[in-house]
Amino acid sequence: MSPYGRRQGPCRNECPLRRRAPCRLNRTESDLRLFFRLLTLLVFALQTELRSRLGWAVIRAIYDGLPDFQVRRLESMGFGPFLRLEELAPDVALIQALKERWDPECHAFLFPWGHMVPTLEDVVRITGLRVDGQAVTGTTYTSYQEPVERLLGLEVRGERSSLVQRMVLQASLGVTSARRQTGEGQVEHMERMTDDARAAMAEEEGEAADRDLRQFLTLVIGKLILGTRGDPVSCRCLPLLEDLSSVGNYAWGVALLAHLFDSLGTSSRVTGVAGFFPLLQVWAYYHLPSLGRGVARRRGAVPLLQRWRFCRDERSLRRQVTMIHDAMDTIPFGHVQWTPYVGEDDATQPWVERGRPYFGRDIWLHCYNTVVPLHHRLVARTLGLHQVVVEFPTRQRSWERPGRSFRGIQQVTDWTVRVREQLDDWERRGKEVVSEAASDEDYYQAYARRYGAQVYRGTRRPLDPEGWIASLEGVLHSTIQQRDDLQAVVDQLRGELERAQQMVGGASSSREDLGRSVLEGQLAAAAARAEDALVQLREREQELRTALARTTVLEAEMAELRLRPEAAEVTRWRQEAEAAARWQQDAEEAVRLRAEAGDLRTQLGEERHRSDMLRSEMRGLERALALVGHSRSVTSRSGIPSGSTGHYLTGSSGRQRNEEEERRQRERAPEGSETGPRVMAPPSPRPPEGTGESG
């Protein structure tokens, strides 16, 4: 388009035939632009979760700039421990590897050793957020324009959305720019943002201070606790923030876990997860220490997220994810920490004591329109119990969940009415998980039959479509656990027997001696029976190890046999594919040659057109030269000065031909003559009649 809004036509000197063939250079530039655009989108998709780091730093800077009375109000609401957390660098590879093992049907991770899932105890210990109290639920609206303008004092356009722009929200808190300036270090950057926030905050209690606190809580909840992958911030929490005195009554840690479960259930093509992803990292650091992804840095610090930092890995993301899957598939069952918090000093974590009534229970988690189950019975081993065979859950919802776009558009829905049954379950604190099983063997066998090879994602494990390897590994692990438990019983009985024998040696009466002898005999018999059982368990363990090795070899051989007929087929397909590729290359070469021939024909037509134009110009010049010769002869006969020839050429053939003729005359002029423009000589005076000279 032209600057004046009118479409520019083709250049007048451009050949009409040239416009028919597309420009190959333009096509190449268009392809390059498309490639770089796709590459940019890919890099953005791989780094979407890194945006949350920026939000963390900004929130911490604003928190440090709050007045003391605002900090005390946040402490009374239960946000103090969470807001004092230091930034944790994201382990994108670990998060992606965990997400690829998430089962959206049972809302748990699938590992070779069984189900695992973050629980409410993990949330409260790692983040310090409250997991007891009222469910985070209420009414969702189509547009939040009115509460945003009334409670936050921000101008919002009439959009159907539950999101507000992060930059607008930050600017209202004093941080207009979170970018680091040139030559500015991290400490100076944080101090500058803190000073900007402190200058914008109300220093006394009142409506302005309440507005500042609501703006800050909206940023904390919408960016960290219920964070999205994009830049805007969710403001669905605004109805719960209207009465600031009741904000601390809600279980924000439960909303965090529900939002995280919902994000893990998205497509595996989406890299990373929304929400507070550091919970997954630290959860894996505690329960799967063999992965070696985290490094302990500070002992005794609470919440437990403060004790860890990410061990950076410079390898590619896909390589790291593959290595994590391989490690998960080969971790010995005994290296999985089911109860990592044994021995923790809960006196320094009062939020843990408040949430203990909700630990170890099957319960529904609420976060507005997100309502997901926490199947704690699938991971009863986190309570130190043996796992019984349970019916594995499937995706079943008793209510209709509305679809959501990335803009967060909702219908006006009162979730306290729509999910009344699930809300009543939360208010009853769910259902306690108990177990009467003596071992985990039945669970492991049922687990292997249900999921088969689905639990393996690495490249070092053989194919196990029927789940025989997983079943044998599970039974072996259960036998090892029974052996360890029985070994502890044997050691305890032997200790009691030694103490009884020492007491018999120092007895004072025959009656006491007789009773202690009977006790000694009972202890000796019990110890002997326990040792016999221990020997049997060790023999069974060895048999299971042998069977596992034999089954692994057989599965590998069967996989090879299955692949042998497929190998010839694959070879044939490869040959056909190569032939098709060669045919495609020949076809593309033919198309290219046709295009080049078309271009050559176009150029040939242009050259012919140009030669015709040159011939026409040559004929015009020849006619002009003939006219010039005729003019000179007429001038010599009529006495007209030769300088008027230029005027004739200018009037008849134009200035260009006149200049060309003058240039040729100068080239033919002899040396020493004037080469500058000739000036027309004045006409000679006409002699009077009768006085002419005689010839």
Number of C-alpha atoms within 10 A of each C-alpha: 8 8 7 7 7 8 9 10 8 10 8 7 6 10 16 12 13 14 11 11 11 11 11 10 9 10 11 11 11 11 12 12 12 12 12 11 12 12 12 12 12 13 11 13 15 15 15 19 23 16 14 24 15 13 20 19 18 22 23 19 22 22 21 20 23 25 16 12 13 21 17 13 16 20 15 13 18 21 20 17 16 20 19 14 17 13 16 17 14 19 23 21 22 21 20 22 22 22 23 19 19 23 15 16 12 20 23 23 19 21 21 27 22 20 22 21 21 21 20 27 18 22 23 25 22 21 24 27 27 26 27 25 18 17 23 22 24 19 17 20 17 15 20 22 21 14 17 20 12 12 18 22 16 17 13 15 9 10 13 16 21 23 23 24 12 18 16 15 21 21 15 20 24 19 25 15 13 17 11 14 10 6 8 12 11 11 8 13 17 20 15 17 26 22 17 20 24 21 15 16 21 18 15 13 11 9 11 15 18 20 20 21 23 20 23 21 20 22 27 23 21 22 28 21 23 25 26 25 20 15 17 20 24 24 25 26 23 20 16 15 20 17 11 14 11 11 19 19 15 20 23 26 24 27 25 27 27 23 26 21 27 18 19 26 17 16 10 15 9 14 22 28 24 24 27 21 22 18 19 20 24 24 21 21 22 19 19 18 16 17 16 13 20 20 14 13 11 13 10 11 12 20 22 22 25 21 17 19 22 18 12 12 11 6 9 9 16 12 10 18 22 16 19 21 22 17 17 22 19 13 17 14 17 12 11 15 17 18 13 14 15 7 7 11 10 13 9 13 17 10 20 24 12 14 19 14 13 21 21 23 20 20 24 23 28 28 25 22 21 16 23 20 16 24 23 25 24 24 23 21 19 22 16 11 17 21 25 23 18 12 9 13 12 11 8 8 9 8 9 8 11 10 9 10 8 10 15 18 19 18 15 11 16 15 19 18 11 14 18 11 13 20 23 13 15 21 15 11 18 20 16 14 17 15 15 9 14 13 17 22 23 19 22 26 19 18 24 27 16 13 18 20 20 15 23 23 20 17 13 13 15 18 18 20 16 15 22 19 25 27 24 22 24 24 21 24 21 24 20 18 17 18 20 14 12 17 16 12 17 20 14 12 19 17 14 17 20 14 12 17 16 11 16 18 10 9 13 10 8 9 10 13 16 13 12 18 16 12 17 20 15 13 19 17 13 17 21 15 13 18 17 12 16 20 13 13 18 16 12 16 19 13 13 18 15 12 16 19 14 13 16 19 13 13 19 16 13 14 15 14 12 11 13 12 10 12 13 11 12 13 11 12 12 12 12 12 12 12 12 12 12 12 12 12 12 12 12 12 12 12 12 12 12 12 15 12 12 14 18 12 13 19 15 12 15 17 12 12 13 13 12 12 12 12 12 12 12 12 12 14 16 12 13 18 15 12 16 17 13 11 17 17 13 12 16 11 9 9 11 14 15 14 14 15 20 19 12 15 20 15 11 13 14 13 13 10 18 19 14 11 18 16 14 10 11 15 11 9 12 9 8 6 8 10 14 8 9 10 7 12 10 8 9 8 6 7 9 7 6 6 7 9 6 4 3
